[in-house]
């Protein structure tokens, strides 16, 4: 069937394409710089491990999303051939969940390395954090695997039980209505996203409390040291992540609203919100990391 794009579809395709390629370049830059540094120095610290894993997840996610969006626009009927939509849903759900959980791990890593608490358990975490990081990444993969399976099942049920076959263009509207089982799946995914968000907020509050205590000690001595600067830098980075994650989470809320009510929301708006996290947060990570920032300025 011949594809006829509306002006909204064309605008969506252009903006999403620009977002996607910008995100691919940014995350590809992070991965390449870290890999080159690893090969040269044969040293790979825990922070760089998390950044590399996060950059790889986001780069692959954006690549696959670009392919999926292109197929949806140019060959809209092809993506509904079993099991193509289920496979896409599994991979994208897995990578998106990995992105969220690894970002939370990065915030936790910053908190443990920078914050100053004398509690025995916190001191143990600070000493063992380099050994804990690989296990945190492994746990993130397991949680992402669960989300991927849910995404596969969700797509299978919606597309082949409830979908209106006349609505085949990805960027136009979301007109799928879901039953009680699928609504439960949405709640599970929402619980995942909310839990990761609350973890980040918890680490942010710990950092703020640690900074407040440290600042009081420094004011008593009329001093300002590097530890306070590290606190402020980490808090700024995490707060920006919270803002960007909130924007990205708005995309999921729009999907839920469109799927559970009679309202239809253009996919154009949803994807712009959703792509904010892998693009903007990675850019913030570059400017908050001296090695990546120096490499970027040298490249430009």
C-alpha positions in Angstrom: 0.0 0.0 0.0 1.3 3.4 -0.8 2.3 5.5 2.2 0.8 9.0 2.5 2.3 11.1 5.3 0.4 14.0 6.8 2.2 17.2 7.8 2.2 16.1 11.5 3.8 12.8 10.4 6.5 14.6 8.5 7.2 17.0 11.3 7.4 14.1 13.8 9.7 12.2 11.6 12.1 15.1 11.2 12.2 16.1 14.8 12.5 12.5 16.1 15.2 11.8 13.5 17.2 14.9 14.7 16.8 13.8 18.3 17.8 10.3 17.6 20.9 11.1 15.6 22.0 13.7 18.2 21.6 11.1 20.9 23.5 8.4 18.9 26.4 10.8 18.3 26.5 11.9 22.0 26.4 8.4 23.4 28.7 7.0 20.7 31.2 9.7 21.7 31.0 8.6 25.4 31.6 5.0 24.4 34.4 5.7 22.0 36.3 8.0 24.5 36.0 5.5 27.3 37.0 2.6 25.2 40.1 4.4 23.8 41.1 5.4 27.3 40.7 1.8 28.5 42.9 0.4 25.7 45.6 3.0 26.3 45.8 3.0 30.1 44.6 -0.5 30.8 42.7 1.0 33.8 38.9 1.1 34.1 37.4 2.6 37.2 33.9 1.9 38.5 32.5 5.3 37.3 33.7 4.6 33.8 32.2 1.1 33.8 28.8 2.6 34.6 29.2 5.3 32.0 30.3 2.9 29.3 27.4 0.5 30.1 24.9 3.4 30.1 26.3 4.8 26.8 26.1 1.5 25.1 22.5 0.9 26.2 21.4 4.3 25.0 23.3 4.1 21.7 21.8 0.7 20.8 18.3 1.9 22.0 18.4 4.9 19.8 19.7 2.9 16.8 16.9 0.4 17.1 14.3 3.1 17.7 15.5 4.9 14.6 15.0 1.7 12.6 11.6 1.1 14.1 10.5 4.7 13.4 11.7 4.5 9.8 9.8 1.2 9.2 6.7 2.7 10.8 6.8 5.7 8.5 7.8 4.0 5.3 6.5 0.5 5.6 3.8 0.8 8.2 2.2 -2.6 7.6 5.5 -4.6 7.8 6.0 -3.9 11.5 2.7 -5.6 12.3 3.9 -8.9 10.9 4.3 -11.5 13.7 6.7 -11.5 15.6 8.4 -8.2 14.5 6.4 -5.9 16.9 6.9 -8.3 19.8 10.7 -8.5 19.2 11.0 -4.7 18.9 8.9 -4.2 22.0 11.1 -6.7 24.0 14.4 -5.1 22.9 13.3 -1.5 23.4 11.7 -2.3 26.8 14.8 -4.1 27.9 17.2 -1.3 26.8 14.9 1.5 28.2 14.7 -0.2 31.6 18.5 -0.8 31.6 18.9 2.9 30.9 16.7 3.9 33.9 18.2 1.4 36.4 21.9 2.1 35.4 21.2 5.8 35.7 20.0 5.2 39.2 23.1 3.1 39.9 25.2 6.0 38.7 23.4 8.4 41.1 24.0 5.9 43.9 27.7 5.6 43.0 28.1 9.4 43.2 26.4 9.5 46.6 28.4 6.7 48.1 31.7 8.0 46.9 31.1 11.7 47.8 28.9 11.7 50.9 30.4 11.6 54.3 28.5 9.5 56.9 30.0 7.6 59.8 27.5 4.8 59.8 29.2 1.3 59.7 27.1 0.1 56.7 27.8 3.3 54.7 31.5 3.0 55.4 31.4 -0.6 54.2 29.7 0.4 51.0 32.3 3.2 50.4 35.1 0.7 50.8 33.5 -2.1 48.7 31.8 0.1 46.1 34.2 -1.0 43.3 33.3 -4.6 43.9 29.6 -3.9 44.2 29.3 -2.0 40.9 29.4 -5.1 38.6 26.7 -6.7 40.7 24.6 -3.6 40.5 24.9 -3.6 36.7 24.0 -7.3 36.7 20.9 -6.6 38.8 19.9 -3.9 36.4 20.1 -6.3 33.5 17.9 -8.8 35.4 15.3 -6.2 36.2 15.4 -5.0 32.5 14.9 -8.6 31.4 11.7 -8.7 33.4 10.5 -5.5 31.8 11.4 -6.8 28.4 9.3 -9.9 28.9 6.4 -7.7 30.1 6.8 -5.5 27.0 6.7 -8.5 24.7 3.5 -9.8 26.3 1.9 -6.4 26.3 2.6 -5.9 22.6 1.3 -9.4 21.8 -2.0 -8.8 23.5 -2.6 -5.3 22.3 -1.7 -5.7 18.7 -3.3 -9.1 18.0 -6.4 -8.8 20.2 -7.5 -5.2 20.4 -5.8 -3.1 17.7 -7.7 -1.2 15.1 -6.1 -2.4 11.8 -6.9 0.9 10.1 -4.6 2.8 12.4 -1.2 1.8 11.2 0.9 5.0 11.2 3.2 5.2 14.3 3.3 9.0 14.7 -0.4 9.8 14.2 -2.3 8.5 17.3 -2.4 5.8 19.9 -5.8 4.3 19.6 -5.2 0.9 21.3 -7.5 0.2 24.1 -6.3 -2.2 26.8 -8.1 -4.8 29.0 -7.5 -5.4 32.7 -4.5 -7.7 32.2 -2.7 -5.1 30.0 -3.5 -2.4 32.5 -1.8 -4.4 35.1 1.2 -4.7 32.9 1.3 -0.9 32.6 1.1 -0.6 36.4 4.1 -3.0 36.7 6.1 -0.9 34.3 5.0 2.3 36.1 6.1 0.8 39.4 9.5 0.0 37.9 10.0 3.6 36.7 8.7 5.1 39.9 10.9 2.9 42.1 14.0 3.9 40.1 13.0 7.5 40.4 12.5 7.3 44.2 16.0 5.6 44.5 17.5 8.6 42.7 15.5 11.1 45.0 16.7 9.1 48.0 20.4 9.4 47.0 19.9 13.1 46.3 18.5 13.7 49.7 21.5 11.9 51.3 23.9 14.1 49.3 22.0 17.2 50.3 22.1 16.2 54.0 25.8 15.4 53.7 26.5 18.7 52.0 24.6 20.6 54.7 26.6 18.9 57.5 29.9 19.5 55.7 29.0 23.1 55.0 28.3 23.7 58.7 31.7 22.3 59.6 33.5 24.4 56.9 31.7 27.6 58.0 32.9 27.1 61.5 36.5 27.1 60.1 35.8 29.7 57.4 37.0 27.2 54.8 35.9 25.7 51.5 37.5 22.5 50.3 37.3 20.2 47.3 34.8 17.9 49.0 32.2 20.6 49.1 32.8 21.3 45.4 32.3 17.6 44.7 29.1 17.6 46.7 27.7 20.6 44.7 28.8 19.2 41.4 27.2 15.8 42.0 24.0 17.3 43.3 23.7 19.6 40.3 24.1 16.6 38.0 21.6 14.4 39.9 19.0 17.2 40.1 19.3 17.8 36.3 18.8 14.0 35.9 15.6 14.2 38.0 14.3 17.0 35.9 15.0 15.2 32.6 13.7 11.9 34.0 10.5 13.6 34.9 10.1 14.8 31.3 10.8 11.3 30.0 8.3 9.8 32.5 5.7 12.2 31.2 5.9 10.3 27.9 4.9 7.1 29.7 2.0 8.9 31.4 0.7 10.1 28.1 0.8 6.6 26.7 -1.2 5.4 29.8 -3.7 8.1 29.4 -4.2 7.4 25.7 -4.5 3.7 26.3 -7.0 3.9 29.2 -9.3 6.7 28.1 -11.1 7.8 24.9 -8.6 10.5 24.3 -5.9 10.0 21.6 -2.6 11.7 21.9 -0.3 12.2 19.0 2.7 9.9 19.2 4.8 12.9 18.1 4.5 14.5 21.5 5.1 11.3 23.4 8.3 10.4 21.6 9.8 13.9 22.1 9.2 13.6 25.8 10.5 10.0 25.9 13.7 10.8 24.0 14.7 13.5 26.4 16.5 11.1 28.8 19.0 9.3 26.6 19.9 12.6 24.8 20.0 15.4 27.3 21.2 13.3 30.3 24.1 11.9 28.3 25.1 15.5 27.3 25.1 16.5 31.0 27.3 13.5 31.8 29.9 14.7 29.3 30.1 18.2 30.7 30.2 16.8 34.3 33.1 14.5 33.5 36.5 16.2 33.0 37.8 13.5 30.7 34.8 13.5 28.5 34.5 17.3 28.5 38.1 17.7 27.5 37.8 15.2 24.7 34.6 16.9 23.4 36.2 20.3 23.4 39.3 18.9 21.6 37.0 17.2 19.0 35.0 20.4 18.4 
